[in-house]
């Protein structure tokens, strides 16, 4: 069996134009024609990764698209990896490697302290916290092959089930920065004292509801304490879970709805984000609907499309964002300030997740036309 690095043979003499080449690692592969594979490798070998303008690469992109393979995914897989890729000429496979060995096992990379150092809601203000990462083999290839999809899902879910703030508290990590509560209202958008929404403000070391005036102090171990009266939720995730239940109740009562003007950015390739103007975004039990571009844009997305939502805070210094879309186009929607309020994108994420659960439960529910089985 012969292993060669891409840099060893930029012309790829062992791959014929009509060959079928498997791209990927282990069992996760995509099949493309040899001519397409060589076009991308040629672009990379000539240090022309950005040469999407090149006719050869453009033709490869078109061929990948026709083969239902995402060109951006393909290019990101092989671009800039150099010695981390090996091509097996006998098998016709491109393998991702580490330390000279093929990567076939499932691994996890769990960071410690990263959230405490730079929580997304805090406006990209870094705190002085040490960070590290634990790399663990979660499953070997043999273990993966011996388990069902449900068993694998449960293992992965358990591996990524952690509480950064609880870990900070248990480890005694102190956040002394005086801006530690800045932007906390991005996730704690609803007041448990007066039930007002959109009137919360996190600034400095305090979280304040401007509707009723109640204030909570965020101490150095990221625990909340009311400055007057009862502390409803000392642990931030408990407050967030309560907001989830509130959203679920709105959905169950048929009251949930997001209706907001947005600024729209489109991502149709790996080159950049294209800002195309203003639009309108709605979200309800029927899913998302985005309109704009002077009537040329009308995109709808049903609740069953995704189990969660790409909702981010101060995204690339532009603003809070809701990301929806499909393989052809991603729509980045930045809610606008209306009357001094910006709709909380965290609530849209919670609603998306709860609507998905409801949609899946409805799908699994037996229809009235299903015939009863014997013994029922």
Wavefront OBJ file of the C-alpha trace (Angstrom):
o trace
v 0.000 0.000 0.000
v 1.460 3.333 -1.079
v 0.949 6.565 0.855
v 1.876 9.894 -0.659
v 1.446 13.460 0.452
v -0.207 15.922 -1.889
v 2.998 17.949 -2.048
v 4.846 14.905 -3.422
v 2.965 14.835 -6.709
v 1.087 17.989 -7.679
v 0.170 16.459 -11.039
v -1.380 13.356 -9.413
v -0.296 10.931 -12.164
v -1.962 7.999 -10.419
v -5.412 9.535 -10.646
v -7.198 9.438 -13.974
v -9.859 11.956 -14.942
v -12.601 9.319 -14.985
v -11.573 7.713 -11.698
v -13.847 7.978 -8.703
v -11.963 9.392 -5.727
v -13.208 9.070 -2.165
v -12.541 12.207 -0.130
v -12.715 12.101 3.635
v -11.598 10.309 6.761
v -12.587 6.816 7.811
v -16.171 6.112 6.829
v -17.012 9.798 6.274
v -16.317 10.123 2.562
v -17.505 11.943 -0.535
v -17.065 10.577 -4.049
v -15.854 12.917 -6.808
v -14.378 12.394 -10.259
v -10.614 12.326 -10.579
v -10.641 15.420 -12.767
v -12.386 17.396 -10.031
v -10.006 16.129 -7.369
v -6.957 17.057 -9.442
v -8.304 20.530 -10.151
v -8.471 21.348 -6.463
v -5.117 19.783 -5.678
v -3.526 21.721 -8.533
v -4.912 24.961 -7.121
v -3.520 24.169 -3.689
v -0.174 22.903 -4.957
v 0.345 26.160 -6.826
v -0.515 28.056 -3.640
v -3.643 29.371 -5.312
v -6.139 28.430 -2.633
v -7.847 31.763 -3.204
v -8.007 31.103 -6.924
v -11.718 30.520 -7.046
v -11.383 33.086 -9.832
v -9.263 30.554 -11.709
v -11.245 28.850 -14.480
v -9.956 25.428 -13.449
v -11.082 25.810 -9.858
v -14.369 27.351 -10.915
v -14.999 24.325 -13.130
v -14.213 22.067 -10.188
v -16.650 23.959 -7.994
v -19.355 23.555 -10.611
v -18.649 19.836 -10.904
v -18.782 19.402 -7.133
v -22.059 21.247 -6.941
v -23.481 19.056 -9.675
v -22.377 16.020 -7.680
v -24.241 17.362 -4.608
v -20.983 17.997 -2.728
v -20.508 21.326 -0.992
v -17.520 23.027 -2.700
v -16.788 25.158 0.350
v -16.654 22.054 2.545
v -14.395 20.300 0.058
v -11.962 23.186 -0.255
v -11.842 23.790 3.496
v -11.081 20.091 3.977
v -7.922 20.162 1.864
v -6.907 23.831 1.834
v -4.013 24.743 4.075
v -3.659 21.271 5.586
v -0.517 20.329 3.586
v 1.282 17.559 5.464
v -1.903 16.576 7.311
v -3.253 14.892 4.184
v -2.198 11.630 2.584
v -3.496 10.017 -0.580
v -3.702 6.228 -0.770
v -3.222 5.448 -4.466
v -4.289 1.805 -4.043
v -7.542 2.672 -2.299
v -8.098 5.974 -4.092
v -8.715 7.701 -0.777
v -7.513 10.936 0.750
v -6.960 10.591 4.514
v -6.654 13.218 7.222
v -3.677 12.373 9.429
v -2.126 13.341 12.749
v 1.471 12.504 13.666
v 1.763 10.366 10.560
v -1.227 8.212 11.552
v -4.637 8.132 9.947
v -7.396 9.678 11.988
v -10.210 7.166 12.261
v -11.213 7.320 15.932
v -13.801 9.712 17.307
v -12.135 12.243 19.604
v -13.413 15.078 21.764
v -11.677 18.365 22.448
v -13.168 19.972 25.577
v -11.812 23.338 26.669
v -11.407 24.399 30.282
v -11.769 28.081 31.131
v -12.544 29.285 27.606
v -16.082 30.350 28.446
v -14.986 32.109 31.636
v -12.313 33.948 29.673
v -14.555 35.085 26.828
v -18.308 34.401 27.181
v -20.070 35.301 23.955
v -22.473 37.717 25.615
v -19.662 39.877 27.074
v -18.905 41.814 23.879
v -15.518 40.220 23.101
v -13.971 41.545 26.323
v -11.448 38.978 27.494
v -11.016 38.163 31.166
v -7.748 37.060 32.793
v -8.484 33.349 33.049
v -6.198 30.433 32.229
v -7.461 28.125 29.496
v -6.614 24.563 28.499
v -8.061 21.740 26.427
v -8.523 18.029 27.080
v -8.272 15.765 24.022
v -9.835 12.350 24.605
v -10.564 9.336 22.427
v -14.303 8.989 22.736
v -14.790 5.976 20.474
v -12.532 3.834 18.332
v -13.578 2.972 14.792
v -14.338 -0.591 15.909
v -16.566 0.698 18.731
v -18.408 2.987 16.318
v -19.134 0.111 13.954
v -20.539 -1.966 16.808
v -23.098 0.563 18.026
v -26.439 1.846 16.789
v -27.088 5.468 15.851
v -29.094 5.911 19.052
v -26.240 4.567 21.191
v -23.733 6.844 19.458
v -26.009 9.851 19.941
v -26.283 9.121 23.663
v -22.495 8.805 24.054
v -21.817 12.060 22.208
v -24.554 13.860 24.135
v -23.074 12.754 27.457
v -19.565 13.820 26.399
v -20.730 17.344 25.641
v -22.980 17.705 28.664
v -21.170 20.180 30.907
v -21.788 23.385 32.855
v -19.021 25.959 32.479
v -20.285 28.201 35.273
v -20.735 25.345 37.729
v -17.208 24.220 36.937
v -15.885 27.751 37.516
v -17.611 27.865 40.916
v -16.355 24.416 41.928
v -12.768 25.232 40.903
v -12.816 28.559 42.701
v -11.969 30.586 39.584
v -12.492 34.299 40.218
v -13.511 36.841 37.564
v -12.416 40.185 38.966
v -12.995 42.351 35.894
v -15.479 45.158 36.497
v -17.123 44.596 33.098
v -18.050 40.976 33.815
v -21.829 41.603 33.622
v -21.677 43.606 30.370
v -24.169 42.134 27.905
v -25.556 39.552 30.339
v -29.051 40.632 29.265
v -28.362 38.958 25.936
v -29.087 35.614 27.606
v -31.024 36.747 30.691
v -33.549 38.840 28.791
v -36.621 38.225 30.964
v -37.145 39.503 34.513
v -38.340 36.817 36.956
v -39.568 39.510 39.339
v -41.970 41.421 37.070
v -41.964 39.140 33.967
v -41.014 42.032 31.662
v -39.047 41.160 28.514
v -36.470 43.307 26.780
v -35.968 45.689 29.708
v -32.940 43.960 31.198
v -29.462 45.495 31.033
v -26.176 43.955 32.074
v -23.530 46.571 32.703
v -20.429 46.629 34.861
v -21.031 44.119 37.641
v -24.835 44.358 37.757
v -27.881 43.124 35.884
v -30.842 45.498 36.112
v -34.490 45.332 35.058
v -35.514 48.817 33.943
v -39.197 47.863 34.113
v -39.347 47.193 37.860
v -35.953 48.454 38.998
v -34.732 45.191 40.511
v -30.952 44.648 40.366
v -28.724 41.591 40.744
v -24.992 41.702 41.492
v -22.733 39.308 39.555
v -20.014 38.267 41.957
v -16.529 37.045 41.104
v -17.514 33.366 40.881
v -20.327 34.201 38.398
v -23.142 33.770 40.915
v -26.012 36.248 40.991
v -27.285 37.928 44.133
v -30.236 40.326 44.337
v -29.259 43.657 45.859
v -32.687 43.791 47.504
v -35.168 41.014 48.109
v -35.105 37.376 47.044
v -32.524 35.998 44.622
v -34.599 33.961 42.193
v -31.723 32.292 40.348
v -28.207 32.457 41.815
v -26.983 30.137 39.020
v -27.213 31.718 35.549
v -28.093 28.451 33.703
v -31.096 28.020 36.027
v -32.402 31.433 34.928
v -31.887 30.432 31.291
v -33.742 27.129 31.843
v -36.623 29.085 33.371
v -36.730 31.268 30.254
v -36.929 28.094 28.151
v -39.976 26.953 30.090
v -41.551 30.386 29.648
v -41.011 30.158 25.880
v -42.487 26.659 25.828
v -45.578 27.945 27.625
v -45.940 30.703 25.014
v -45.712 28.102 22.245
v -48.244 25.818 23.930
v -50.665 28.744 24.272
v -50.093 29.784 20.655
v -48.684 33.137 21.748
v -45.060 32.921 20.655
v -44.067 35.170 17.759
v -40.974 37.081 16.653
v -41.670 39.908 14.213
v -38.753 42.248 13.579
v -36.961 44.326 10.945
v -33.479 43.010 10.184
v -30.348 43.767 8.247
v -29.548 40.824 5.963
v -26.209 39.259 5.124
v -25.918 36.366 2.665
v -23.275 33.640 2.580
v -23.310 31.790 -0.724
v -19.621 30.770 -0.840
v -16.529 30.718 1.358
v -15.307 34.147 0.248
v -17.281 36.420 2.522
v -20.567 37.753 3.838
v -22.579 39.848 1.398
v -24.725 42.534 3.003
v -27.783 42.954 0.791
v -29.915 45.440 2.703
v -32.947 45.394 4.951
v -35.698 42.859 5.391
v -38.257 41.441 7.777
v -37.980 38.274 9.857
v -40.862 36.447 11.506
v -40.775 33.313 13.644
v -43.799 31.379 14.872
v -45.160 27.850 15.180
v -44.912 27.685 11.374
v -41.169 28.366 11.418
v -39.116 31.224 10.008
v -39.991 33.544 7.152
v -37.519 36.104 5.807
v -38.473 38.687 3.201
v -36.488 41.534 1.728
v -34.339 42.707 -1.186
v -37.238 44.759 -2.572
v -39.481 41.732 -2.867
v -36.866 39.443 -4.428
v -36.268 37.459 -1.233
v -38.870 35.205 0.338
v -37.306 32.361 2.311
v -39.246 30.019 4.597
v -37.875 27.414 6.997
v -40.072 24.883 8.773
v -39.592 23.990 12.468
v -38.452 20.450 11.630
v -35.449 21.660 9.594
v -33.077 22.092 12.533
v -32.995 21.059 16.194
v -31.348 24.359 17.153
v -30.561 27.837 15.848
v -27.378 29.673 15.011
v -28.010 32.632 17.319
v -24.897 34.577 18.248
v -24.034 37.769 20.116
v -22.065 40.704 18.714
v -21.182 38.496 15.758
v -17.932 39.690 14.140
v -18.512 43.055 15.819
v -21.631 43.606 13.673
v -24.371 42.754 16.139
v -26.560 39.989 17.535
v -27.544 37.616 14.761
v -29.992 34.877 13.817
v -28.670 32.520 11.151
v -30.986 30.401 9.021
v -30.752 28.891 5.554
v -29.869 25.789 3.595
v -27.003 24.334 1.554
v -27.490 26.919 -1.178
v -27.516 30.051 0.952
v -27.147 31.074 4.586
v -29.112 34.107 5.749
v -27.606 36.127 8.602
v -30.316 38.325 10.087
v -29.325 41.172 12.405
v -32.386 42.405 14.349
v -32.695 46.185 14.378
v -33.152 48.476 17.344
v -36.818 49.497 17.494
v -37.778 51.959 20.198
v -34.594 51.292 22.125
v -35.069 47.519 22.102
v -33.431 44.728 20.113
v -35.317 41.411 20.158
v -33.317 38.807 22.125
v -31.842 36.269 19.714
v -31.443 33.868 22.658
v -35.224 33.619 22.872
v -35.413 32.752 19.175
v -32.949 29.934 19.784
v -34.981 28.566 22.694
v -38.160 28.792 20.629
v -36.504 27.017 17.682
v -35.456 24.132 19.895
v -38.871 23.789 21.524
v -40.709 24.057 18.196
v -38.450 21.351 16.768
v -39.261 19.036 19.691
v -42.968 19.626 19.148
v -42.682 19.021 15.397
v -40.779 15.756 15.896
v -43.271 14.574 18.528
v -46.091 15.281 16.082
v -44.327 13.311 13.363
v -43.927 10.301 15.643
v -47.556 10.378 16.729
v -49.591 7.570 15.091
v -52.143 8.837 12.598
v -55.829 7.996 12.895
v -55.570 5.887 9.749
v -52.920 3.582 11.272
v -54.341 0.115 11.688
v -54.108 -1.323 15.217
v -51.788 -4.288 15.620
v -52.988 -7.626 16.852
v -53.312 -7.673 20.600
v -53.948 -3.938 20.880
l 1 2 3 4 5 6 7 8 9 10 11 12 13 14 15 16 17 18 19 20 21 22 23 24 25 26 27 28 29 30 31 32 33 34 35 36 37 38 39 40 41 42 43 44 45 46 47 48 49 50 51 52 53 54 55 56 57 58 59 60 61 62 63 64 65 66 67 68 69 70 71 72 73 74 75 76 77 78 79 80 81 82 83 84 85 86 87 88 89 90 91 92 93 94 95 96 97 98 99 100 101 102 103 104 105 106 107 108 109 110 111 112 113 114 115 116 117 118 119 120 121 122 123 124 125 126 127 128 129 130 131 132 133 134 135 136 137 138 139 140 141 142 143 144 145 146 147 148 149 150 151 152 153 154 155 156 157 158 159 160 161 162 163 164 165 166 167 168 169 170 171 172 173 174 175 176 177 178 179 180 181 182 183 184 185 186 187 188 189 190 191 192 193 194 195 196 197 198 199 200 201 202 203 204 205 206 207 208 209 210 211 212 213 214 215 216 217 218 219 220 221 222 223 224 225 226 227 228 229 230 231 232 233 234 235 236 237 238 239 240 241 242 243 244 245 246 247 248 249 250 251 252 253 254 255 256 257 258 259 260 261 262 263 264 265 266 267 268 269 270 271 272 273 274 275 276 277 278 279 280 281 282 283 284 285 286 287 288 289 290 291 292 293 294 295 296 297 298 299 300 301 302 303 304 305 306 307 308 309 310 311 312 313 314 315 316 317 318 319 320 321 322 323 324 325 326 327 328 329 330 331 332 333 334 335 336 337 338 339 340 341 342 343 344 345 346 347 348 349 350 351 352 353 354 355 356 357 358 359 360 361 362 363 364 365 366 367 368 369 370 371 372 373 374 375 376
